[in-house]
Amino acid sequence: MGQNGFHRPAGAAGNKGIALTLTVVYRPKSNSEAMVVAALMQAHGIAHVMQGGAFSSMYPGALRTSLNAQTLLVEDAQAELARALLADFLDKDDPPS
């Protein structure tokens, strides 16, 4: 895991000093769902960051506010692959961001 929680798969180029453009792909409904989603991204080698993950661990549970919400961000080039992998998690009532 890199600076600011960015996970770059093992063997991926460091690209130090190059700005990355991240895309919001999904907003998990719970901390446990966020962990499963992050594991799925990691298993498929998708560089990602779960924004809000550290703060949400301070206030776990059913309480969901803008303060403890988590957001999955991935590199633009991998956004479509990430969405395809998450298709089983997405409900018709909960469209991707």
KOLGU-4560 file (N, C-alpha, C; in nm, 3 decimals, padded with zeros to 5 digits):
<recs>
<n_xx: 00.085 n_yy: -00.116 n_zz: 00.000 ca_xx: 00.000 ca_yy: 00.000 ca_zz: 00.000 c_xx: 00.089 c_yy: 00.122 c_zz: 00.000 mol: A seq: 1 type: MET>
<n_xx: 00.056 n_yy: 00.215 n_zz: -00.087 ca_xx: 00.139 ca_yy: 00.333 ca_zz: -00.100 c_xx: 00.090 c_yy: 00.448 c_zz: -00.016 mol: A seq: 2 type: GLY>
<n_xx: 00.147 n_yy: 00.563 n_zz: -00.042 ca_xx: 00.112 ca_yy: 00.684 ca_zz: 00.029 c_xx: -00.037 c_yy: 00.715 c_zz: 00.009 mol: A seq: 3 type: GLN>
<n_xx: -00.103 n_yy: 00.763 n_zz: 00.113 ca_xx: -00.245 ca_yy: 00.796 ca_zz: 00.111 c_xx: -00.334 c_yy: 00.675 c_zz: 00.084 mol: A seq: 4 type: ASN>
<n_xx: -00.287 n_yy: 00.554 n_zz: 00.111 ca_xx: -00.369 ca_yy: 00.435 ca_zz: 00.098 c_xx: -00.383 c_yy: 00.382 c_zz: -00.043 mol: A seq: 5 type: GLY>
<n_xx: -00.309 n_yy: 00.435 n_zz: -00.140 ca_xx: -00.321 ca_yy: 00.389 ca_zz: -00.278 c_xx: -00.254 c_yy: 00.253 c_zz: -00.291 mol: A seq: 6 type: PHE>
<n_xx: -00.328 n_yy: 00.154 n_zz: -00.338 ca_xx: -00.274 ca_yy: 00.020 ca_zz: -00.355 c_xx: -00.236 c_yy: 00.000 c_zz: -00.501 mol: A seq: 7 type: HIS>
<n_xx: -00.109 n_yy: -00.020 n_zz: -00.525 ca_xx: -00.061 ca_yy: -00.051 ca_zz: -00.660 c_xx: -00.016 c_yy: -00.197 c_zz: -00.656 mol: A seq: 8 type: ARG>
<n_xx: -00.065 n_yy: -00.278 n_zz: -00.749 ca_xx: -00.031 ca_yy: -00.420 ca_zz: -00.749 c_xx: 00.119 c_yy: -00.444 c_zz: -00.754 mol: A seq: 9 type: PRO>
<n_xx: 00.162 n_yy: -00.555 n_zz: -00.696 ca_xx: 00.303 ca_yy: -00.591 ca_zz: -00.698 c_xx: 00.352 c_yy: -00.601 c_zz: -00.841 mol: A seq: 10 type: ALA>
<n_xx: 00.470 n_yy: -00.547 n_zz: -00.867 ca_xx: 00.528 ca_yy: -00.553 ca_zz: -01.000 c_xx: 00.488 c_yy: -00.437 c_zz: -01.089 mol: A seq: 11 type: GLY>
<n_xx: 00.393 n_yy: -00.354 n_zz: -01.044 ca_xx: 00.351 ca_yy: -00.240 ca_zz: -01.125 c_xx: 00.455 c_yy: -00.130 c_zz: -01.115 mol: A seq: 12 type: ALA>
<n_xx: 00.472 n_yy: -00.057 n_zz: -01.222 ca_xx: 00.569 ca_yy: 00.052 ca_zz: -01.225 c_xx: 00.531 c_yy: 00.157 c_zz: -01.123 mol: A seq: 13 type: ALA>
<n_xx: 00.631 n_yy: 00.217 n_zz: -01.062 ca_xx: 00.608 ca_yy: 00.316 ca_zz: -00.957 c_xx: 00.550 c_yy: 00.447 c_zz: -01.007 mol: A seq: 14 type: GLY>
<n_xx: 00.589 n_yy: 00.491 n_zz: -01.126 ca_xx: 00.541 ca_yy: 00.618 ca_zz: -01.182 c_xx: 00.555 c_yy: 00.732 c_zz: -01.083 mol: A seq: 15 type: ASN>
<n_xx: 00.665 n_yy: 00.734 n_zz: -01.009 ca_xx: 00.686 ca_yy: 00.837 ca_zz: -00.909 c_xx: 00.689 c_yy: 00.974 c_zz: -00.977 mol: A seq: 16 type: LYS>
<n_xx: 00.614 n_yy: 01.067 n_zz: -00.924 ca_xx: 00.612 ca_yy: 01.201 ca_zz: -00.977 c_xx: 00.509 c_yy: 01.222 c_zz: -01.087 mol: A seq: 17 type: GLY>
<n_xx: 00.441 n_yy: 01.118 n_zz: -01.131 ca_xx: 00.339 ca_yy: 01.130 ca_zz: -01.234 c_xx: 00.202 c_yy: 01.134 c_zz: -01.167 mol: A seq: 18 type: ILE>
<n_xx: 00.124 n_yy: 01.234 n_zz: -01.199 ca_xx: -00.009 ca_yy: 01.246 ca_zz: -01.140 c_xx: -00.102 c_yy: 01.140 c_zz: -01.199 mol: A seq: 19 type: ALA>
<n_xx: -00.179 n_yy: 01.077 n_zz: -01.112 ca_xx: -00.276 ca_yy: 00.977 ca_zz: -01.155 c_xx: -00.415 c_yy: 01.040 c_zz: -01.155 mol: A seq: 20 type: LEU>
<n_xx: -00.495 n_yy: 01.001 n_zz: -01.250 ca_xx: -00.634 ca_yy: 01.044 ca_zz: -01.253 c_xx: -00.719 c_yy: 00.927 c_zz: -01.207 mol: A seq: 21 type: THR>
<n_xx: -00.791 n_yy: 00.948 n_zz: -01.098 ca_xx: -00.873 ca_yy: 00.842 ca_zz: -01.040 c_xx: -01.020 c_yy: 00.868 c_zz: -01.069 mol: A seq: 22 type: LEU>
<n_xx: -01.093 n_yy: 00.759 n_zz: -01.083 ca_xx: -01.237 ca_yy: 00.763 ca_zz: -01.111 c_xx: -01.313 c_yy: 00.695 c_zz: -00.999 mol: A seq: 23 type: THR>
<n_xx: -01.421 n_yy: 00.757 n_zz: -00.955 ca_xx: -01.508 ca_yy: 00.694 ca_zz: -00.856 c_xx: -01.581 c_yy: 00.579 c_zz: -00.924 mol: A seq: 24 type: VAL>
<n_xx: -01.570 n_yy: 00.460 n_zz: -00.866 ca_xx: -01.631 ca_yy: 00.342 ca_zz: -00.925 c_xx: -01.748 c_yy: 00.292 c_zz: -00.841 mol: A seq: 25 type: VAL>
<n_xx: -01.737 n_yy: 00.300 n_zz: -00.708 ca_xx: -01.839 ca_yy: 00.241 ca_zz: -00.624 c_xx: -01.833 c_yy: 00.300 c_zz: -00.483 mol: A seq: 26 type: TYR>
<n_xx: -01.947 n_yy: 00.302 n_zz: -00.417 ca_xx: -01.956 ca_yy: 00.343 ca_zz: -00.277 c_xx: -02.014 c_yy: 00.228 c_zz: -00.197 mol: A seq: 27 type: ARG>
<n_xx: -01.929 n_yy: 00.154 n_zz: -00.126 ca_xx: -01.978 ca_yy: 00.039 ca_zz: -00.048 c_xx: -02.078 c_yy: 00.082 c_zz: 00.059 mol: A seq: 28 type: PRO>
<n_xx: -02.169 n_yy: -00.008 n_zz: 00.090 ca_xx: -02.273 ca_yy: 00.019 ca_zz: 00.188 c_xx: -02.229 c_yy: -00.008 c_zz: 00.331 mol: A seq: 29 type: LYS>
<n_xx: -02.120 n_yy: -00.081 n_zz: 00.349 ca_xx: -02.073 ca_yy: -00.114 ca_zz: 00.483 c_xx: -01.922 c_yy: -00.135 c_zz: 00.480 mol: A seq: 30 type: SER>
<n_xx: -01.863 n_yy: -00.139 n_zz: 00.599 ca_xx: -01.720 ca_yy: -00.161 ca_zz: 00.608 c_xx: -01.682 c_yy: -00.301 c_zz: 00.559 mol: A seq: 31 type: ASN>
<n_xx: -01.765 n_yy: -00.400 n_zz: 00.589 ca_xx: -01.735 ca_yy: -00.536 ca_zz: 00.544 c_xx: -01.743 c_yy: -00.545 c_zz: 00.391 mol: A seq: 32 type: SER>
<n_xx: -01.841 n_yy: -00.478 n_zz: 00.330 ca_xx: -01.849 ca_yy: -00.477 ca_zz: 00.185 c_xx: -01.727 c_yy: -00.407 c_zz: 00.125 mol: A seq: 33 type: GLU>
<n_xx: -01.682 n_yy: -00.300 n_zz: 00.189 ca_xx: -01.563 ca_yy: -00.228 ca_zz: 00.142 c_xx: -01.440 c_yy: -00.318 c_zz: 00.142 mol: A seq: 34 type: ALA>
<n_xx: -01.427 n_yy: -00.401 n_zz: 00.246 ca_xx: -01.313 ca_yy: -00.492 ca_zz: 00.252 c_xx: -01.319 c_yy: -00.597 c_zz: 00.141 mol: A seq: 35 type: MET>
<n_xx: -01.438 n_yy: -00.648 n_zz: 00.113 ca_xx: -01.454 ca_yy: -00.747 ca_zz: 00.006 c_xx: -01.423 c_yy: -00.684 c_zz: -00.130 mol: A seq: 36 type: VAL>
<n_xx: -01.473 n_yy: -00.563 n_zz: -00.152 ca_xx: -01.450 ca_yy: -00.493 ca_zz: -00.277 c_xx: -01.301 c_yy: -00.464 c_zz: -00.296 mol: A seq: 37 type: VAL>
<n_xx: -01.234 n_yy: -00.418 n_zz: -00.191 ca_xx: -01.090 ca_yy: -00.390 ca_zz: -00.199 c_xx: -01.012 c_yy: -00.519 c_zz: -00.227 mol: A seq: 38 type: ALA>
<n_xx: -01.052 n_yy: -00.629 n_zz: -00.164 ca_xx: -00.985 ca_yy: -00.757 ca_zz: -00.189 c_xx: -01.005 c_yy: -00.802 c_zz: -00.333 mol: A seq: 39 type: ALA>
<n_xx: -01.124 n_yy: -00.779 n_zz: -00.387 ca_xx: -01.152 ca_yy: -00.813 ca_zz: -00.527 c_xx: -01.062 c_yy: -00.734 c_zz: -00.622 mol: A seq: 40 type: LEU>
<n_xx: -01.048 n_yy: -00.604 n_zz: -00.595 ca_xx: -00.961 ca_yy: -00.520 ca_zz: -00.678 c_xx: -00.817 c_yy: -00.568 c_zz: -00.670 mol: A seq: 41 type: MET>
<n_xx: -00.772 n_yy: -00.597 n_zz: -00.549 ca_xx: -00.634 ca_yy: -00.642 ca_zz: -00.528 c_xx: -00.611 c_yy: -00.777 c_zz: -00.597 mol: A seq: 42 type: GLN>
<n_xx: -00.707 n_yy: -00.867 n_zz: -00.589 ca_xx: -00.692 ca_yy: -00.999 ca_zz: -00.649 c_xx: -00.679 c_yy: -00.992 c_zz: -00.801 mol: A seq: 43 type: ALA>
<n_xx: -00.740 n_yy: -00.890 n_zz: -00.861 ca_xx: -00.735 ca_yy: -00.876 ca_zz: -01.007 c_xx: -00.633 c_yy: -00.773 c_zz: -01.053 mol: A seq: 44 type: HIS>
<n_xx: -00.548 n_yy: -00.728 n_zz: -00.961 ca_xx: -00.439 ca_yy: -00.638 ca_zz: -00.997 c_xx: -00.482 c_yy: -00.498 c_zz: -01.035 mol: A seq: 45 type: GLY>
<n_xx: -00.594 n_yy: -00.452 n_zz: -00.981 ca_xx: -00.643 ca_yy: -00.318 ca_zz: -01.012 c_xx: -00.594 c_yy: -00.221 c_zz: -00.905 mol: A seq: 46 type: ILE>
<n_xx: -00.518 n_yy: -00.121 n_zz: -00.948 ca_xx: -00.469 ca_yy: -00.019 ca_zz: -00.856 c_xx: -00.589 c_yy: 00.061 c_zz: -00.806 mol: A seq: 47 type: ALA>
<n_xx: -00.600 n_yy: 00.077 n_zz: -00.674 ca_xx: -00.718 ca_yy: 00.140 ca_zz: -00.617 c_xx: -00.689 c_yy: 00.209 c_zz: -00.485 mol: A seq: 48 type: HIS>
<n_xx: -00.782 n_yy: 00.291 n_zz: -00.443 ca_xx: -00.779 ca_yy: 00.350 ca_zz: -00.310 c_xx: -00.922 c_yy: 00.350 c_zz: -00.258 mol: A seq: 49 type: VAL>
<n_xx: -00.939 n_yy: 00.318 n_zz: -00.130 ca_xx: -01.069 ca_yy: 00.324 ca_zz: -00.066 c_xx: -01.070 c_yy: 00.451 c_zz: 00.018 mol: A seq: 50 type: MET>
<n_xx: -01.122 n_yy: 00.558 n_zz: -00.039 ca_xx: -01.125 ca_yy: 00.687 ca_zz: 00.028 c_xx: -01.221 c_yy: 00.681 c_zz: 00.145 mol: A seq: 51 type: GLN>
<n_xx: -01.179 n_yy: 00.733 n_zz: 00.259 ca_xx: -01.263 ca_yy: 00.734 ca_zz: 00.378 c_xx: -01.252 c_yy: 00.608 c_zz: 00.460 mol: A seq: 52 type: GLY>
<n_xx: -01.168 n_yy: 00.515 n_zz: 00.419 ca_xx: -01.157 ca_yy: 00.388 ca_zz: 00.490 c_xx: -01.106 c_yy: 00.402 c_zz: 00.633 mol: A seq: 53 type: GLY>
<n_xx: -01.009 n_yy: 00.489 n_zz: 00.653 ca_xx: -00.952 ca_yy: 00.506 ca_zz: 00.787 c_xx: -01.052 c_yy: 00.572 c_zz: 00.880 mol: A seq: 54 type: ALA>
<n_xx: -01.121 n_yy: 00.674 n_zz: 00.831 ca_xx: -01.217 ca_yy: 00.744 ca_zz: 00.915 c_xx: -01.335 c_yy: 00.656 c_zz: 00.951 mol: A seq: 55 type: PHE>
<n_xx: -01.381 n_yy: 00.575 n_zz: 00.855 ca_xx: -01.498 ca_yy: 00.492 ca_zz: 00.883 c_xx: -01.470 c_yy: 00.388 c_zz: 00.990 mol: A seq: 56 type: SER>
<n_xx: -01.343 n_yy: 00.352 n_zz: 01.009 ca_xx: -01.311 ca_yy: 00.255 ca_zz: 01.113 c_xx: -01.324 c_yy: 00.316 c_zz: 01.253 mol: A seq: 57 type: SER>
<n_xx: -01.325 n_yy: 00.449 n_zz: 01.261 ca_xx: -01.344 ca_yy: 00.515 ca_zz: 01.390 c_xx: -01.489 c_yy: 00.506 c_zz: 01.436 mol: A seq: 58 type: MET>
<n_xx: -01.581 n_yy: 00.503 n_zz: 01.339 ca_xx: -01.723 ca_yy: 00.499 ca_zz: 01.369 c_xx: -01.789 c_yy: 00.386 c_zz: 01.291 mol: A seq: 59 type: TYR>
<n_xx: -01.756 n_yy: 00.260 n_zz: 01.323 ca_xx: -01.811 ca_yy: 00.147 ca_zz: 01.248 c_xx: -01.957 c_yy: 00.123 c_zz: 01.284 mol: A seq: 60 type: PRO>
<n_xx: -02.020 n_yy: 00.039 n_zz: 01.204 ca_xx: -02.157 ca_yy: -00.001 ca_zz: 01.235 c_xx: -02.255 c_yy: 00.048 c_zz: 01.133 mol: A seq: 61 type: GLY>
<n_xx: -02.381 n_yy: 00.046 n_zz: 01.172 ca_xx: -02.489 ca_yy: 00.078 ca_zz: 01.079 c_xx: -02.499 c_yy: 00.227 c_zz: 01.049 mol: A seq: 62 type: ALA>
<n_xx: -02.443 n_yy: 00.311 n_zz: 01.135 ca_xx: -02.449 ca_yy: 00.456 ca_zz: 01.113 c_xx: -02.376 c_yy: 00.490 c_zz: 00.984 mol: A seq: 63 type: LEU>
<n_xx: -02.447 n_yy: 00.551 n_zz: 00.891 ca_xx: -02.386 ca_yy: 00.589 ca_zz: 00.764 c_xx: -02.414 c_yy: 00.738 c_zz: 00.740 mol: A seq: 64 type: ARG>
<n_xx: -02.308 n_yy: 00.813 n_zz: 00.744 ca_xx: -02.317 ca_yy: 00.956 ca_zz: 00.716 c_xx: -02.209 c_yy: 00.990 c_zz: 00.615 mol: A seq: 65 type: THR>
<n_xx: -02.207 n_yy: 01.115 n_zz: 00.574 ca_xx: -02.102 ca_yy: 01.157 ca_zz: 00.480 c_xx: -01.965 c_yy: 01.149 c_zz: 00.546 mol: A seq: 66 type: SER>
<n_xx: -01.961 n_yy: 01.147 n_zz: 00.678 ca_xx: -01.832 ca_yy: 01.142 ca_zz: 00.747 c_xx: -01.770 c_yy: 01.004 c_zz: 00.745 mol: A seq: 67 type: LEU>
<n_xx: -01.851 n_yy: 00.898 n_zz: 00.747 ca_xx: -01.793 ca_yy: 00.764 ca_zz: 00.749 c_xx: -01.816 c_yy: 00.688 c_zz: 00.620 mol: A seq: 68 type: ASN>
<n_xx: -01.863 n_yy: 00.756 n_zz: 00.515 ca_xx: -01.884 ca_yy: 00.690 ca_zz: 00.386 c_xx: -01.750 c_yy: 00.659 c_zz: 00.321 mol: A seq: 69 type: ALA>
<n_xx: -01.744 n_yy: 00.546 n_zz: 00.253 ca_xx: -01.623 ca_yy: 00.507 ca_zz: 00.181 c_xx: -01.651 c_yy: 00.510 c_zz: 00.031 mol: A seq: 70 type: GLN>
<n_xx: -01.547 n_yy: 00.540 n_zz: -00.046 ca_xx: -01.559 ca_yy: 00.549 ca_zz: -00.190 c_xx: -01.441 c_yy: 00.477 c_zz: -00.254 mol: A seq: 71 type: THR>
<n_xx: -01.471 n_yy: 00.387 n_zz: -00.348 ca_xx: -01.366 ca_yy: 00.316 ca_zz: -00.421 c_xx: -01.327 c_yy: 00.398 c_zz: -00.543 mol: A seq: 72 type: LEU>
<n_xx: -01.198 n_yy: 00.430 n_zz: -00.553 ca_xx: -01.144 ca_yy: 00.501 ca_zz: -00.668 c_xx: -01.040 c_yy: 00.412 c_zz: -00.735 mol: A seq: 73 type: LEU>
<n_xx: -01.041 n_yy: 00.411 n_zz: -00.867 ca_xx: -00.942 ca_yy: 00.334 ca_zz: -00.944 c_xx: -00.885 c_yy: 00.424 c_zz: -01.053 mol: A seq: 74 type: VAL>
<n_xx: -00.771 n_yy: 00.384 n_zz: -01.108 ca_xx: -00.713 ca_yy: 00.458 ca_zz: -01.219 c_xx: -00.810 c_yy: 00.456 c_zz: -01.336 mol: A seq: 75 type: GLU>
<n_xx: -00.818 n_yy: 00.567 n_zz: -01.409 ca_xx: -00.910 ca_yy: 00.578 ca_zz: -01.522 c_xx: -00.901 c_yy: 00.460 c_zz: -01.618 mol: A seq: 76 type: ASP>
<n_xx: -00.780 n_yy: 00.417 n_zz: -01.647 ca_xx: -00.761 ca_yy: 00.310 ca_zz: -01.745 c_xx: -00.820 c_yy: 00.177 c_zz: -01.699 mol: A seq: 77 type: ALA>
<n_xx: -00.842 n_yy: 00.161 n_zz: -01.568 ca_xx: -00.893 ca_yy: 00.035 ca_zz: -01.515 c_xx: -01.038 c_yy: 00.044 c_zz: -01.467 mol: A seq: 78 type: GLN>
<n_xx: -01.102 n_yy: 00.158 n_zz: -01.490 ca_xx: -01.237 ca_yy: 00.179 ca_zz: -01.438 c_xx: -01.339 c_yy: 00.081 c_zz: -01.496 mol: A seq: 79 type: ALA>
<n_xx: -01.336 n_yy: 00.057 n_zz: -01.625 ca_xx: -01.434 ca_yy: -00.034 ca_zz: -01.686 c_xx: -01.416 c_yy: -00.177 c_zz: -01.635 mol: A seq: 80 type: GLU>
<n_xx: -01.292 n_yy: -00.221 n_zz: -01.620 ca_xx: -01.266 ca_yy: -00.354 ca_zz: -01.566 c_xx: -01.317 c_yy: -00.363 c_zz: -01.423 mol: A seq: 81 type: LEU>
<n_xx: -01.292 n_yy: -00.262 n_zz: -01.344 ca_xx: -01.338 ca_yy: -00.261 ca_zz: -01.205 c_xx: -01.490 c_yy: -00.268 c_zz: -01.199 mol: A seq: 82 type: ALA>
<n_xx: -01.558 n_yy: -00.191 n_zz: -01.284 ca_xx: -01.705 ca_yy: -00.194 ca_zz: -01.285 c_xx: -01.758 c_yy: -00.331 c_zz: -01.327 mol: A seq: 83 type: ARG>
<n_xx: -01.690 n_yy: -00.394 n_zz: -01.421 ca_xx: -01.733 ca_yy: -00.527 ca_zz: -01.465 c_xx: -01.719 c_yy: -00.628 c_zz: -01.350 mol: A seq: 84 type: ALA>
<n_xx: -01.611 n_yy: -00.618 n_zz: -01.275 ca_xx: -01.590 ca_yy: -00.709 ca_zz: -01.162 c_xx: -01.692 c_yy: -00.685 c_zz: -01.051 mol: A seq: 85 type: LEU>
<n_xx: -01.738 n_yy: -00.561 n_zz: -01.039 ca_xx: -01.833 ca_yy: -00.526 ca_zz: -00.933 c_xx: -01.979 c_yy: -00.544 c_zz: -00.973 mol: A seq: 86 type: LEU>
<n_xx: -02.003 n_yy: -00.591 n_zz: -01.093 ca_xx: -02.141 ca_yy: -00.602 ca_zz: -01.143 c_xx: -02.232 c_yy: -00.678 c_zz: -01.047 mol: A seq: 87 type: ALA>
<n_xx: -02.182 n_yy: -00.781 n_zz: -00.980 ca_xx: -02.264 ca_yy: -00.858 ca_zz: -00.887 c_xx: -02.301 c_yy: -00.779 c_zz: -00.762 mol: A seq: 88 type: ASP>
<n_xx: -02.222 n_yy: -00.676 n_zz: -00.730 ca_xx: -02.248 ca_yy: -00.596 ca_zz: -00.611 c_xx: -02.348 c_yy: -00.484 c_zz: -00.638 mol: A seq: 89 type: PHE>
<n_xx: -02.362 n_yy: -00.446 n_zz: -00.763 ca_xx: -02.445 ca_yy: -00.331 ca_zz: -00.796 c_xx: -02.590 c_yy: -00.371 c_zz: -00.815 mol: A seq: 90 type: LEU>
<n_xx: -02.679 n_yy: -00.303 n_zz: -00.744 ca_xx: -02.823 ca_yy: -00.324 ca_zz: -00.759 c_xx: -02.876 c_yy: -00.226 c_zz: -00.863 mol: A seq: 91 type: ASP>
<n_xx: -02.992 n_yy: -00.256 n_zz: -00.915 ca_xx: -03.057 ca_yy: -00.162 ca_zz: -01.007 c_xx: -03.091 c_yy: -00.032 c_zz: -00.936 mol: A seq: 92 type: LYS>
<n_xx: -03.117 n_yy: -00.040 n_zz: -00.805 ca_xx: -03.151 ca_yy: 00.079 ca_zz: -00.728 c_xx: -03.028 c_yy: 00.158 c_zz: -00.685 mol: A seq: 93 type: ASP>
<n_xx: -02.909 n_yy: 00.103 n_zz: -00.707 ca_xx: -02.786 ca_yy: 00.166 ca_zz: -00.661 c_xx: -02.689 c_yy: 00.177 c_zz: -00.778 mol: A seq: 94 type: ASP>
<n_xx: -02.710 n_yy: 00.271 n_zz: -00.870 ca_xx: -02.623 ca_yy: 00.281 ca_zz: -00.988 c_xx: -02.482 c_yy: 00.322 c_zz: -00.950 mol: A seq: 95 type: PRO>
<n_xx: -02.383 n_yy: 00.287 n_zz: -01.034 ca_xx: -02.246 ca_yy: 00.325 ca_zz: -01.006 c_xx: -02.231 c_yy: 00.476 c_zz: -01.009 mol: A seq: 96 type: PRO>
<n_xx: -02.132 n_yy: 00.524 n_zz: -00.940 ca_xx: -02.108 ca_yy: 00.669 ca_zz: -00.933 c_xx: -02.040 c_yy: 00.719 c_zz: -01.057 mol: A seq: 97 type: SER>
</recs>
